[in-house]
Amino acid sequence: MLVIFDMNYSGTLLKMETKLKNPVEYDMPIGDELVFMNHLIEKYIVFKWVKEIYCVCCGRKTNKSFAQGFCYPCFISAPETSECILRPELCEAQRGIARDMEWAEYHCLQDHFVYLAISSGVKVGVTRSAQIPTRWIDQGAYQAIKLAKTPNRYIAGLIEVTLKEYISDRTQWQRMLKNQLVEGLDLLDKKKEMLGHLSDDLRKYECNDNNITEITYPVEEYPEKVKSLSFDKLDEISGRLWGIKGQYLMFDDGTVLNIRKHNGYLVSLEV
C-alpha cells in the first residue's frame, strides 16, 4: 500500500486535551504542536518512537517511565505522584502535611466531587471540580453524575471508600473500548441508592446537581476485540485511525494505543 503523507509532527507526547462537544474533540500535544485528532479519523497515520523518554515533571531523559511519564526520582518525590492521588482517603493536606503544601493547596485543598460514571460499568470516582468533565472523558464514560461535593480531597476519599463496598472504582478498559454498555441503569436512581449507604456525617456533602452528563466519542465503529499496543515493544505503530475514546486511539484492525501511558515519549507522527 502506497501512502503519501502530507504532515509530519515530532516531539514529546502528552495526554490528549479534550472539549465536551458532540462528539468529544481531541487535541494531542506533540512537542510544540497541538494536533486536532478528530480530523484524522479514517486517515492512515504512523507513529515512530526514537527510543527516548523525557520526564514530564523535570524534563530529564529517563530510561523508563513511571506513573505515566515520571522519572524515578520524581516518581518518589513529586507531589503529582503522592499516594493520595490514587487513594484520596490517605490525603493529609488538610492537616498541613504534603510533599509540597503550595501544590496541595491548589490540588487537594480545593472543592472535590465524588461522582458516578458509566464506562465499562457503573463506577465511583473522585476528582477536583476543575477536572470535570475532563476526568469523565479520560475514563471513556458515556454518562456521569455528581454525587457529593467536598471541600478537600480527603473527605471525598472517605466517601469513595465507603461506596467501594457497594460499587467498583475501576474501569475495565477492554469493555469500555468495545462499547459494551450497561443496559437499563438510571444514574439518578443509582445516586440515591449510594447516598443511602453514607453516614449522616458524609451524606451532608450530597450534591444537589442531578444533571446527567451525556458523552459521545468520535468512533466510526467499535471493535469486537481489542489489542493494546506499546512503544516499549514497538518502534513504529501505524494504521487507519478509526476512533478515539478515553485516552485511546483506536485503529481499524482492533488495535489501540493509550496516549496517556506514553507521556514523555519522543515520537514523530506522519499523517
C-alpha positions in Angstrom: 0.0 0.0 0.0 1.4 3.4 -1.0 0.7 6.1 1.5 1.6 9.7 0.8 1.9 11.8 4.0 1.0 15.5 4.0 2.1 16.4 7.5 4.8 15.5 10.0 4.9 16.3 13.7 7.7 15.5 16.2 8.2 16.0 19.9 7.3 14.5 23.2 3.8 13.2 23.7 1.4 14.4 26.4 -2.1 13.2 27.1 -4.8 14.5 24.8 -6.7 17.7 25.6 -10.4 17.4 25.3 -13.5 19.5 24.8 -17.0 18.3 25.7 -18.7 18.6 22.3 -20.9 16.1 20.3 -18.7 14.2 19.8 -15.8 15.0 22.1 -13.0 17.0 20.4 -9.4 15.8 20.9 -6.2 17.8 20.6 -2.9 15.9 21.0 0.2 17.7 22.2 3.3 16.7 20.3 6.3 18.9 21.2 5.2 22.5 20.4 2.3 21.4 18.2 -1.3 20.7 19.1 -2.8 18.2 16.6 -6.6 18.2 16.2 -7.1 14.4 16.1 -10.8 14.4 15.1 -9.7 15.4 11.6 -7.5 12.4 11.3 -10.4 9.9 11.8 -10.3 7.4 8.8 -6.8 8.6 7.8 -3.7 6.4 7.8 -1.2 7.6 10.5 2.2 6.4 11.6 3.9 7.0 14.9 7.7 6.4 15.2 9.4 6.3 18.6 13.1 7.3 18.6 13.7 5.4 21.9 13.9 8.5 24.1 11.7 9.3 27.1 11.7 12.6 29.0 10.2 13.2 32.4 7.0 15.3 32.3 8.0 16.8 35.7 11.7 17.7 35.5 12.3 17.2 31.8 15.3 15.0 32.2 15.9 12.0 30.0 14.9 8.7 31.6 15.3 5.0 30.6 11.9 4.1 32.0 8.7 5.9 32.6 6.9 5.6 36.0 3.3 6.6 36.7 2.6 7.7 33.1 5.5 10.0 32.5 7.8 10.5 35.5 11.5 9.6 36.0 12.1 7.6 39.1 13.4 10.5 41.3 10.3 12.5 40.5 8.1 9.4 40.9 9.2 9.1 44.6 9.2 12.8 45.4 6.9 14.9 43.1 3.5 15.9 44.6 1.8 14.7 41.4 2.7 11.1 42.4 1.7 11.3 46.1 -0.1 8.3 47.4 -3.3 10.3 47.8 -3.6 10.7 44.0 -4.6 7.1 43.7 -6.0 6.8 47.3 -7.7 10.2 48.2 -8.6 8.9 51.7 -4.8 9.0 52.5 -4.5 12.7 51.8 -3.1 14.7 54.8 -3.0 18.2 53.3 -5.9 19.2 55.5 -3.5 18.6 58.4 -0.8 20.6 56.8 1.2 17.5 55.6 2.1 17.1 52.0 5.1 16.7 49.7 4.5 20.3 48.6 2.0 22.3 50.5 1.7 25.0 47.9 0.9 22.4 45.3 -1.6 20.7 47.7 -3.4 24.0 48.3 -4.3 24.1 44.6 -4.9 20.4 44.1 -6.0 18.8 47.4 -7.5 21.7 49.4 -10.0 22.6 46.7 -13.5 21.5 46.1 -13.7 17.9 45.0 -16.6 15.9 43.6 -17.4 12.3 44.2 -19.2 11.1 41.1 -20.8 8.1 39.5 -20.0 7.3 35.8 -20.7 4.5 33.3 -17.9 3.4 31.1 -17.4 -0.4 31.2 -19.9 -0.4 34.1 -21.0 2.0 36.8 -18.2 3.2 38.9 -17.5 5.7 41.7 -14.6 8.2 41.4 -13.1 11.4 42.9 -11.9 14.4 41.0 -11.2 18.1 41.5 -14.0 20.4 40.4 -11.7 21.9 37.7 -11.3 18.4 36.2 -15.0 18.0 35.3 -15.8 16.8 32.7 -12.1 16.1 31.7 -11.9 13.2 34.1 -15.0 11.6 32.8 -13.9 11.8 29.2 -10.5 10.4 30.0 -12.1 7.4 31.5 -14.3 6.8 28.5 -17.6 7.4 30.4 -20.7 7.9 28.4 -22.8 9.1 31.3 -21.8 10.7 34.6 -23.4 12.4 37.6 -22.1 14.3 40.6 -22.9 12.6 43.9 -21.1 14.7 46.5 -19.2 17.9 46.8 -16.5 18.2 49.5 -14.1 21.0 50.5 -11.0 18.8 50.1 -9.6 15.6 48.7 -9.6 13.7 52.0 -13.3 13.9 52.7 -14.1 12.9 49.1 -11.8 9.9 49.6 -13.7 8.8 52.7 -17.0 8.9 50.7 -15.4 6.9 47.9 -14.0 4.3 50.3 -17.5 3.8 51.8 -19.1 3.4 48.4 -16.4 1.0 47.1 -18.1 -1.7 49.3 -21.1 -1.5 47.0 -19.7 -0.3 43.6 -16.5 -0.6 41.7 -13.9 2.2 41.4 -12.3 0.7 38.3 -12.8 0.9 34.6 -12.4 -2.3 32.6 -10.7 -0.7 29.6 -11.4 -3.5 27.1 -15.1 -3.4 27.8 -15.0 0.4 27.6 -13.3 0.3 24.2 -15.7 -2.4 22.8 -18.6 -0.1 24.0 -20.2 -2.9 26.0 -22.7 -0.7 27.8 -24.7 -1.5 30.9 -28.3 -1.6 29.9 -31.3 -0.2 31.9 -29.2 1.7 34.5 -30.5 5.0 35.7 -27.7 7.1 37.2 -30.1 9.2 39.3 -31.6 6.1 40.9 -28.1 4.8 41.5 -27.0 8.1 43.1 -30.0 7.9 45.5 -29.1 4.3 46.3 -25.4 5.2 47.0 -26.3 8.2 49.2 -28.3 5.8 51.3 -25.1 4.0 52.2 -23.4 7.1 53.7 -23.4 8.1 57.3 -25.0 11.4 58.3 -21.5 13.0 58.6 -20.8 12.2 55.0 -24.2 12.5 53.5 -24.3 16.2 54.3 -22.0 16.7 51.4 -24.6 15.5 48.9 -24.5 17.4 45.6 -27.9 18.8 44.6 -26.9 18.9 40.9 -28.7 15.9 39.4 -27.8 16.6 35.8 -26.6 13.6 33.9 -23.8 14.4 31.5 -24.0 12.5 28.2 -20.7 12.0 26.4 -20.3 10.7 22.8 -16.9 9.9 21.2 -15.6 10.2 17.6 -15.6 6.5 16.8 -16.6 5.1 13.3 -17.2 1.6 14.6 -16.4 -0.2 17.9 -14.3 -3.4 17.7 -15.3 -6.9 18.9 -11.8 -7.5 20.2 -9.1 -5.1 21.2 -5.3 -5.4 21.5 -3.2 -2.8 23.2 0.0 -1.6 21.5 3.0 -0.1 23.3 6.2 1.8 22.2 8.0 -0.3 24.8 7.6 -3.2 22.4 7.3 -1.5 19.0 9.3 1.3 17.5 6.6 2.0 15.0 2.8 2.0 15.4 0.6 2.6 12.4 -2.8 2.1 11.0 -6.1 3.7 9.9 -7.4 5.7 12.8 -10.9 4.5 13.4 -11.9 6.3 16.6 -10.9 7.9 19.9 -12.3 7.1 23.3 -10.9 8.0 26.7 -7.2 8.5 26.0 -7.1 5.7 23.5 -6.5 5.9 19.7 -8.4 3.1 18.1 -7.3 1.6 14.7 -9.5 -0.2 12.2 -7.9 -3.6 13.0 -8.9 -3.5 16.6 -5.5 -2.4 18.0 -5.4 0.5 20.4 -2.8 3.0 21.7 -3.0 4.5 25.1 -1.6 8.0 24.7 -1.6 8.8 28.4 0.6 5.8 29.1 3.2 7.3 26.8 3.5 10.7 28.3 7.1 12.0 27.7 7.9 9.6 24.8 9.7 11.3 22.0 7.9 10.5 18.7 7.2 11.6 15.2 3.7 11.5 13.7 3.2 11.2 10.0 -0.3 11.9 8.5 
